[in-house]
Amino acid sequence: MGKKAASFNHPAALAAALDRGGLVLRSESETAMRVSAALLVAQIRQRASGRPGPRVITGRYRASWQSEVHAAGPVFVAQVGSTAPQARRLEYGFVGTDSLGRRYSQPPFPHVGPAMQQAGPVVTRLLGAAVERAL
């Protein structure tokens, strides 16, 4: 916000400034998205460390949460997930018989949804700050 307003006397100067701003914005938004994804993974891991989330037995489930950020055209997309087969069951619970014939009545231990709600405002601030730095 402390940047001085620029004036342009030639369309080429304006185009060059917009190109530079676009490159800066792309870099800043990628960084913001990577930081946001890492923050979300940290929040999920923290919430998967005992009640009200799932209890820690070996720590492998917590460690299974990872993030990946990639470009999708002009934007960056963060994917956060777990390769652990129990992830969905722990988040949402499970009542019924599994594929091996075992009967379960497992309550949900939400840890992903609450982490996303907590991280949302921070992600918004990070992306907003990236836009301000680029402009």
CORGI-V145424 format. One record per pair of residues at least 12 apart in sequence whose C-alpha atoms are under 7 Angstrom apart, sorted by the first residue. I is the first residue (numbers start at 1). J is the second residue. Records with the same first field share a line. If there is no record, write none. Layout:
BEGIN
I: J + J
END
This chain:
BEGIN
1: 132
21: 134 + 135
24: 134
25: 130 + 131 + 134
28: 130
29: 127 + 130
30: 76
32: 126 + 127 + 130
33: 76 + 78
34: 69
36: 123
37: 67 + 78 + 80
38: 67
40: 115 + 116 + 119
41: 65 + 66 + 67 + 80
43: 115
44: 111 + 112 + 115
45: 62
47: 111
48: 62 + 111
52: 109
53: 109 + 110 + 111
54: 90 + 109
61: 84
64: 82 + 83 + 84
65: 81 + 82
66: 80 + 81 + 82
67: 79 + 80 + 81
68: 80
90: 108 + 109
91: 108 + 109 + 110 + 111 + 112
92: 108 + 109 + 110
93: 106 + 107 + 108 + 109
94: 106 + 107
END
